[in-house]
Amino acid sequence: DGRHIDPKNYPEGTWENIIQKLLSSGRYPEFIVRDGVLDLRKDFEKSLFPSVQSSNNCANSDQNESKRPVPLSSIDNSVPAAIIYDLLLESGRPLHQKELLEKLSARGIDVNICQLTVKLITKFKNVFCCKFDLAGTVISLIHDAKRPEEPAVSSCLPSFIESVKIVNHVMSDYCSTTESAGNIFKPVLLIDIALIREPLERFRIQAFFRLRSFEREYNLFEKKMCLHYLSYGPEKDYAIKKPIKDCIYVFHDIKDNRVYRVQCMGDGGHSDAVLVYLIDQMRYQKVPVNQLRKLTSDYARPSYGVVAKTAPFMIVPGRKNEFDKYFSLVYSKLLGGTALDIQADVVSEPSKNLFELKQLYSEVHSLNVPAIFLRQNLIQVFPSNVY
């Protein structure tokens, strides 16, 4: 009836106790609890969950798919809980079952969403929580929950599913997994900067760069990856028949005979080419589908490319033209080929879901972005917020 049910308001106290009481009543002989997960007894050939999928409390999936029995093993092994954690963290908000199902499907993962939900709220009750109402089931992360770990990843997952973790980290432990102190400048190889327009006439400056301290490591990584794919690619059946949007692949550029890790920005439709994002080079390019290759787990490490934005700001009314001219001047100086001394100050606080570019600094040009726009009275900066 749309109510939010809290098990602590009942004598049983927890969902586990409520489920155990229901099972002990004898009214549901087809169900059993194994290792903290609600499962079906093996003598029941057809799962009852698909029939629930057509209701409002479950994602509406393909009717033919919902009629097909789901293997019992999929409850525990179909999708690692860490992937669901990453998807929720990436979204920055709770997700409806249907949204989660779509995101998994985009990565080539077919799953019974109802059984997956049961797994999350029983086996990982300290990480995930669910809200059931008339609008459907919403899955979210518990505050300060840690990324869950499971003993093994199911072999039924696509070989390129390891690539999911690439897009969920910015680069290294410097940016993605540790709390960084303020005012730590790092020498960077600046690739590009851009002005990003947001709602309510707000803007941010976005920078694309790699840390110079990681350039040697990146060059060795790229060389090793190139040797692998150029030597063994044809023998390993790495070819991609149809790319999947948002998935990570390897692109073999026959023009320079190099390989790059790319994120697919579309499915290509009926075209022979598809738009991709080169995650380590931080640029977009349209590439032939027949030059895409599956990404193996050996090369599915976080991206070396860092994309960071400043806090939001507003351009002072009446000074938009001046700002545009000054931004063009700053752009040409920072990316003119002579500014090799550029440093970046990035604040990373994963516990607050905060990742923010505080400053881009060039001593040669006496530039400090975005402070230089403040000194010229061209912008007004808003307090830092989550993005």
N, C-alpha and C positions, 0 to 999 in steps of 0.2 A: 504493500500500500504506500510505498514511497518513504517510509520512515528510515532514519539512520539507526541501525541496531548496534548497541554497544554491549558486548557480552558481559561486561562488568556489572551491568544493571540486573543481571539474572543470577539466581542461586549458584549456577554452575561456574560462573566467573570468567571462563575462557571459552573460545571457540572449540578447543580440543575436547573440553568436558561436555559441551553441548552436543558435539558430534557423537561422542562416546555414549551419551545418554540415549540419543536417537537410535543408534545402532543396537544398543542393549534392549530396546523395546521389541525387537524382532520384526518390525514393520518394513525394514529395508535389508532383506537378506542378501541382496546383490552387492552390497558395499562392505568394504573392510578397510581398516587403517593399517598401512604398512610404513614403518619408519616415519611416522608423523604425517603421512600423506594419505588422503582419502583415495582409495583405489577400488577397482572392481574385482570380484572374485574370478578366478581363472575359468570357472565353469560357466560364466556368462559370456557368450560370444559377442553380443552386441552391446556397445556402450549406450547408456541412457543420456549421456551428455549432449550428443548431437541434436536430440529433439529439443533440448533447452536452447540451443543456439539460435533458433528462430524467434525467440522471445526478445523483449526489450532489454532484458538483463544480460544479453550476450551479443557479441558482434554478429551482424548479418553477413554470413559468408555464402559462398556459392551453394545452391541447393543440392546439386549433385555431390559436392564435397561433404555436405552435412549428413548425407545418407550413408556415407562410407564409414564402417567401424574404424575407430582409432586404436592402434596398438596400445596395450597397457603400458608398455615400456616408455611411451612418449610422455607419460606423466612426470617421470623423473629425469628423463634424458633428452627430450626433444630440443629444449633450448636452455643453455646455461643461464642461471639467474643473473650472472654478471652482465649479460647482454641486455637484459631488461633494465637493469640498474643504469647502464650506460645510456640507453635510449631515453629513460626518464630524466637523467641528468642533462643530457643534450637538449631535451625539449624545455627544461627549466620549469615544468609545470606537470600536474597530474595528467594522465592520458586515459581516455575512454578505451574500453576493450577494442572497439572497432579501429581506433587510431593506432593502437599498439599492433593489432593484426596487420594493418596496412604497412606499417613500418617494417615489420618482420617479413612480410611478403615481398617488399621491395628489395630485401636482401636475400631472397631465394629461400626463405624458411617457411615451411608449411606446418602449422601447429593447431591443435585443438585448444582454442583460447580459454574455454571453460576449465579444462583440466589444468592448463597452465596457471590460471588464477588460483585454483585450489592449492597448487604447489607453492605459489608465492606466499599465500597468507597462512600456510601451515608450516612448511619446512623453513621458510625465511620470514617468520613473523616479526623479527627484530629489524627487518630491512624494509619490508613492503607493508602497506595497508590498503584496504579497499573500502569504498563507499558504494552501497547498493541503493539506488533510487529509481524512480520511474523513467528517468532520462537514460538509464543504463548503469553499468558498473564502471567505476573510475578507480584506477590504480595509481598509487603515489608512493613516494619514498618517505620513510619516517625521518624526522629531523636528526641530522648528524649520523645517519646510518652509514656504515662502512660498506665498501664494495664486497659483495659476497664471493666466496671461493667454493668451488666444488672439486671433488677429486679428479674428475675427468670430463672431457667434452665428448658428446656423442659422435660416433663415427658417421652418423647419417647426415650430419650437417655438410653443406657445400664446402669444397676445399678452400674457397676464398672467404669463408666467414670470419677467419681471423682478422680480416681487414677492417672489421667493424671498429676495433679499438683505435685505429689510426685517426679517424675523424673526431674522436672524443677526447683527444689530448692535443695540446697545442704543440709541444715539441719534446721537451726533456723534463727531467725532474726539476729543473730550474723553473719551468713555467707551469707544469701540470700536476705535480704530486706533492709539492712542499709549500709551506708558508714562507714567502719571501719577505725579507725585511725591506723597509722603504729606502729610497735613495741609493739603490745599488745600480750603478751604471755598467752596462755590458757593451763592449764593442760589437757592432753589428754590420752585416753586409745588407744595406738597404736596397730592396728590390723595387718598391713603389710606395707611394702614399696617395690617398684619395680622400675626397670630401664626401661623407655619407649623410644623406638627408633622412631625417626621421619625422614621425608625426609631430604636430603642434609646432612646426617651424623650428625644430631642434636639429642640430648637426653634431657630427663627430668627425675627427680626423682619424683615418685608419692607416696603419703602417704595415707593410709586408717586408719581412726581413729574416735572415738567418744569423745565428750567433757566430761570430768569427772563431770563437774557441771550439766550435763544433765542425768547422769547415773540413779539417783533415779527416775527422771521423766520417763525415758525410761523403767525401770523395772516395774513401776506401769502401764504404757501403755501396755506393753507386757502381764502382768498378767491379766489385764482387757480384752484384746483381746483374750487371751487363754480361759478364763472363758466363754466368749460369744460364741466362735466357738465350744468349747467342749461341752457346754450345749445345744446350740440351733442349731448348724450346721445342723444336720439331719432333723430338723423340718422346717428349713427355705428354703429348696431347693437351697442351695448354690453350688451344684455340677457343675463342668465345663465339658461339653461334648467334646468341642474341644478348646484348648487354642489358643489365638491370640498373635502373636509375638509383643513384646514391651508392652503389657498390664500388669497391676499389679494385682496379685492375693494373696490369703492367702494359704500357704502350711501347711497342717496338717501332721507333721512328726510323724507317729505312733510308731517309734522306741523310741522316748523320750516323746511322748504324748504332744508335744508343737506345737505352730503355729507360722509361720513366714511370713512376707510380702515379696513377691518375684516379680521380673520382668521376664517375659517369654522371653527367648532369641531365640525362634523358635516356629513353630507351631506343632512340634512333628511328623509331617508326618503321617505315618501309625504305628508309634511306640507307645508303652504304656507308654513311659517315655519322658521327655522333659528337656532340660537344662534351669535352672533358675538362677537368681542372687538374693541372699538374701540381700536386700537393707539396712537393719539395721546392718547386720553382715558382709557385704561387702565381700562375697565369692560366688563362683559358685558351683552348685550342680545339679546332674541329679536326677529328682524326678518322681515318678509315676503320671500320669495325673489324676488318680482317687483320688489322695490326694490333688488336687488343689480345692480351694473354691473361690467364688466371694468375692471381697472386698467391704464392705459396706462403705458408706460415713463417718461413725463414726470413722473409722480407716484409713482414707485417708489423714492423715496429712503428712507434709514433712518428709523426711527420717532423722533418727537420725545419720546415717552414713555419714561421710564427706570424700570426695575424692578430694584431692588437689594436684596440680603439681607445681614444681618449674619453674622458667624461663628457656627457652631453653639454652643448653650449648653444647660445642664441646669438645670432649676428645682430649687432646694435642697429635698431631701426634707422633707415636712411643711409646706411653705410655698406650695403650689399655690394655695390660696384667696387668700392675701395677694397673691401675684403677679397673679392675675386681677383683683383689685380695683385694684391699683396700675396695671396696664396700662390698664384702663378710664379711670382718672383721667388718665394721660398722653395717651391717645387723645383724650379730650375737650378737653384743653388745646391739643394740636397741631392739631386739626381743628375747633376751635370757632369759626373765622372771625376771630379776633383775632390769631393768630400769623402775622403777615405777614413776620416777620424770620427765618424758618426757613432754615437753611443745611445743606448736606449735604457730607460728606467721603467720596468714593468712591475706592477704590484700584483702578486698572485696569492689569493686566499681561497683555496678550494672549499674550506669549511663555510665560507660565506658566498660561494659561487661567484667570486669576484676575480676578474682578470682585466686589468686596466693599464693602458699606456699612460704613464705619468708625464714622461718627457722624451723628446728626441733632441739630442744636443750635438752641435758641431762647433768646435772651438775655432776652426779656420774661418768660418763665416759668421761667428758670434750669433748663432741661431739657437733658440730654445723653443721648441714647439710643444704645447700651444701657448706658452707664456708670452712669446713675442707678439701674438695677436692681442693679448690682454694689455700689454704695455702700449700698444697703438690704439687702445680703446675701441677695438673692432668687434670684440665678442664679450659676452657675459657667461661665465661658467656656472653650471648647476652642480649641486653636491653629487658626489660619486654615488652610483647606484649599481645594482646587479645587472649584468647583461650576459 
